[in-house]
Amino acid sequence: MSIISNVMEQVNKSDKKQLKGKLRTGTVALLIALLAAASATYAWYIYNTSRHTTKVRMAAGAGVNLQISNSYNGTYGSAAVLDSFSGQLNPVSTNRISGGFQKVLGFTNGTENQSNLVANLFGKGAYTDYYKTSLFLKSNGESTDIYIADIGFEDSDEKNPISSAIRAGFVVHKAGRNQPTEAEYIFAISDKKNPEAEYNTATGKEGDVLDCTKTDGTTVSFTPYTSAAYCTYDKNTGTVSLKSGSLKLCTTTGKNGSAGDPVQIDLYIWLEGCDEDCTRNLCSQTLKNLSVSFAGAVKES
C-alpha cells in the first residue's frame, strides 16, 4: 500500500472515531516523500557539484473539525493532493523566511580554529533551492486553534542523519484570500547530531544563521522551535492536549456551524547551510517520508 493510501486510511479511521465520540478536535496530516534526494542534498562545501532533480509527492488529510484544500477556492474536504516539487534541494540560510533565503557563492580558506574551507560569499537563493507549498485550512463551524502535533521523518543513515540539518518553516497568513503574513515559525525537525558537525561559515559561530537583511555573510544568533512546541495528539481518541510550551500557529474562525474564511499556511522545507550539522558527510544521505501533522482544538466559548 502506498504512503498516500496509508495516510488516507488513517484519516478515515480517525474521522470515524472522532464522529462516534463527538470529539471537539481536528487534525491535518501532511506527508512528503522525498525521492532521489541522495544527490540533491548538499552541504555548503559541495554546493556546485552534481545536481539532481528531486520530485516530491504530497497528500493531506483533515479531521472532523477541519477542512483542507490546496487552493483557496478549491474543494475542501478530508484530503487534498498537493502540487509536486521539481527543483534542487540546495542549502540556503535565513533568520526570517519573509526576508528571503541566501546561498553560498564563494569560499575562502579558514582561519585558526575554523575548518580548512569556509563559505564567505553569499547571494539570493532561488525558489528551486528549497521546497514550498501552501495549505488552506478552515473549520467545520467552530473556532479552532491550530497546533503542530508532530514533524516525523526517516533518515537513510542513522549514523549520518541528514535530518539534523533540515528546517521546516510555517508562514501563516491572516484569514481570507490573498492576505498578508501574520506570523512565521521555523522548526528544527530533529534533535539528532551529525557526528562530523563543524560550523563552516567564515563569520559567526555555532547556532548562527545568515541575516536575511544583508548579503555580506553577516550572521545572527537564531534558535528554531523544537518538538517542545508541539501539542499532544492521541490519534486513537482524537484528543488534543497542550504542553506548557505548545505553540499555537493560528485560529480558524467559525460560528454556529458555519465555517469562517480559510487561513493560508505556507510550508517551507530546506537544508540550513549554516547549521553546524550541514557538512560533507551528509551529501549522499536521504531524508525520507517527512510528515507534518497539525492538530486543532476547538476554542471554548
Disulfide bonds with the S-S distance in Angstrom:
none
